Amino acid sequence: MPTNFHAAERLVSDFLTDEEQVDRLKKLWKDYGITVATALVVGIGGVVGWDYIKSYQSGQAQAAADLYTSYMEAAALGEPTSLIIEELEEEHGDSSYLTLTLMREAKAAVDASDYERALDALKRASEAAEGTPLGDMVTLRKAKVEFELADHEAVLETIQSIETAGYRWQAMVLKGDVHFSNDELDAARDAYRAAKEQLPDGFDSELVDMRVASVPPAP
């Protein structure tokens, strides 16, 4: 990857025609990515370049949405979806549509009891969703699949990164399930109680209460 940012700045110049600015910006985008390209355009003040970035982003979002629609239609008809997913990953790797697509792939795999395939889809979804509002949702689902695969160590490691209140209590329930499965009853009880403490206001605690009640009392 090029490292001379001063040279990159010269790719977008007020002395270029509109067409030349767009052509240069395309190359800049390819070499450096959207973050650097956008920063340079903002710093230089290129109106044409900025307009191009906005139109490109809008077009990319629509293209990703169209691919997601195509995926949904193909999946509903039982047609192959791998090429659609591949295009989403290659062209729209940071799009929420990729995350949603991979989550649906994972659900279909779980419904078919193919947990290895589900885990693969959720690992890819986790990468796509990193730092987004969907991140903790994907992480929790990944941990649940790891639990189905009896990879308890992976479950405990995966749930550590979950911070959103709406998912954190579910992560603690899953932690309790892991300990209960390992006959670590004190740890299971503590995890279930922690889950109850972390329930958001207005949430029904019945599920957690049932878990706590299922743990035999300490001798």
N, C-alpha and C positions, 0 to 999 in steps of 0.2 A: 504494500500500500504506500502511496506517496507520502512523504513526511514534511515537505516544504510547504507550509500553509501560506507563506507569502506568495509563492508561485501560484497557489490555488486561488488567491484573491484576485489575481490578474485575469482569471477566467471570466469574471463578471465585471464589466467595466461600462461606465457611462459613455465611453467613446465608441462602443459597439452598437450596431443596429439592433433592433428588437429581435430579429431572427438570429443574429449572431449571439446575442445574450442567452437566448433559450438554448441554442446548440451548445454553448459553452457550459451552461448550467447543467445540462444533461450529463456532460462528461464529468463535471464536478461532483454531481450526485452519484455517478457510478463509482468514482474514485474514492470519495470520502463518506458517502452516506448522507441521509437527510439531515441529521443533526448539524454537521459541519456546514453543509450547503446552506441551510436555513440561517445559521449564525452569520455566515459571510454575507449573504444577501441583506440581512438586517443591518449589519455593520456598514456595508457599502451604500445601502439605501437604494438598491436597484428596484425600481417600481415594476419593470417588466419581469424581472426575476421573481419578485414576490408574488406577482399575479400568477406566474407559471406554477410556483410551488402550491398556491392555494387551489388552482384548478387541477393540478396533479393529484393532490391529496383527495379532493372531492371525487375525481375520476377513479382513484384507487379504491376508495371506500365503496363506490357503486359497483366496481368490478368484483370486489370481495363479496358484496351482498348478492350479486348475481350468481357467483359460484356457490355460495351457501344455498341459495334457492335451488340451483341445479342439483346439489348434493341431496337436499331434502326430497326432491322429486325422484331422483334415481333410487334413493334408499327406500322410498315408499313403494316403488315398483319392483324392488328386489334386484335392481341392476347394479353392475360394478360401480364402486365409488372411489377406487384407489387413485385414478388419474385426477379426479377433481381435488382430492385431498392433497395430492402431490403438487398440483398447481397452486393451491392455496398456500402451502408451505413455502414454495419457491418464490411466489410473487407477493404474498401478503402475510409474511411470517409474524408481523406484529399486530395483526388484525384480530379483534374479538371474534370475528366470524370463524377464524381458524380454530380458536379455542372452543367455541360452541360446536363446531363440526366434530372435533376430536372427542368432545364430551359425549356427543350422540353416538359416535363410533364405540366408545367405551360402554355406554349403556346397552347397545345392541349386543356387544360381546358378553356383558354380564348376564343379560337375558338368556343367552345361549350357554351360560356357565363356562365361557371361555375366558377365564380370569387372566391368563397370560396375555392374551390379545388386548384385553381391557387395560391391563397395566401399561402395556406399550403405548396405547393411545393416550392414557392419562399422563405418562411421563412427557410425551410430546406436548400435550395440552398445558402442562405445568410450565414448560419452558416458554410457551407462547403467552401465558397469562401472568408471568412474573411481573410484579409491580403494578398489577391492574386490580380493579375491584373483584375480578373473577378468580384471583389467585388462591385465596383461602378455600373457596368452594372446590376448586380442582384438587388442591392439596388434601382436603378431607376425603374426597372420593377416592383418591389414590391410596390413602391410608386404609380405607375400608376394603379396597381390593387386596391390598397386601395382607390384611387380616384374613380374608377368605383363603389366601394362599398360605396361611399359617406362618408368614414371615413376621413374627412378632417384633423382632429387633428393628426391622425396617419401619414398622408401624410407629413405634415409639420415637424413632428418629424423625420420621416424616411430620408427625403432629407438632413437633417442637416449634416449627415456624409459623403455626397458625395463631393469629393475634386478634382477628375480628371477633367481637363478642358473640355474634350470632353463630359462629362456628367453633369458638374456643370451648364452650361447654360440651359440644358434641365430641370434640377431640378428647376431652377428659372422660366422657362416657366410653369412648373407644379404648382409651388407656386403661380404664377399669376392666373392660372386657378382656384385654390382653392379660392383665394380672390374674383375673378370675380363671381364664383358660389355663394359666400356668400354676393354679392352686396357690397363688400368692394373695390370700384372702384379705389380709390387713391392707396391703397396697391397693387392692381392688376397692375396698370399702372407702379408703381415703380418696381415691380418684372419683368415685361416684359422688361423694359428699362435696368434693371440690367442684364437680360439674353442677350440682344443685346451687352452690353458692354463686356460680358464674352465670346462671340462667338470666337472660335479659328480663326486664320488667314485663309482666303480662304473659310470660310463657308458662304453660302448664307443666308442673313438675312431676306428673304421674309417671312418665317414662323413667325418670331418674329415681323416683321413690321405689319403683318396682325393682330397679337394679340394686339399690341399697338393701331392700328387704330380701333379695335373693342370696345375699352373702351370709353364710352361717355365722352366728355370733362367736366371738373369740372364746375359747375354753377358759 
